[in-house]
Amino acid sequence: MRADLVEEAAKHITEYPILINLVSKRVRQIASGRSPLVDRRPGLRDADLALLEIIQGKITPLNIDDN
């Protein structure tokens, strides 16, 4: 995971255990075939995609199961 993305996502999800659980769950979803909600850029891993989704407000603890 990119540290800059973790820091930015932590501004949106301030409790680290919740942030880590959210990222982990989203990574599992992406790995199992769900499409990312952000553009996949070269060099970004699934965890980075999950962090970008959190930063952009596309994933929250309330809607993670809907995506």
WOMO-V266059 format. One record per residue. N is the residue number from 1. RES is the residue in one small letter. SS is DSSP state (helix for helix, strand for strand, loop for the rest). Layout:
BEGIN
N:RES:SS
N:RES:SS
END
This chain:
BEGIN
1:m:loop
2:r:loop
3:a:helix
4:d:helix
5:l:helix
6:v:helix
7:e:helix
8:e:helix
9:a:helix
10:a:helix
11:k:loop
12:h:loop
13:i:loop
14:t:loop
15:e:loop
16:y:helix
17:p:helix
18:i:helix
19:l:helix
20:i:helix
21:n:helix
22:l:helix
23:v:helix
24:s:helix
25:k:helix
26:r:helix
27:v:helix
28:r:helix
29:q:helix
30:i:helix
31:a:helix
32:s:loop
33:g:loop
34:r:loop
35:s:loop
36:p:loop
37:l:loop
38:v:loop
39:d:loop
40:r:loop
41:r:loop
42:p:loop
43:g:loop
44:l:loop
45:r:loop
46:d:helix
47:a:helix
48:d:helix
49:l:helix
50:a:helix
51:l:helix
52:l:helix
53:e:helix
54:i:helix
55:i:helix
56:q:loop
57:g:loop
58:k:loop
59:i:loop
60:t:loop
61:p:loop
62:l:loop
63:n:loop
64:i:helix
65:d:helix
66:d:helix
67:n:loop
END
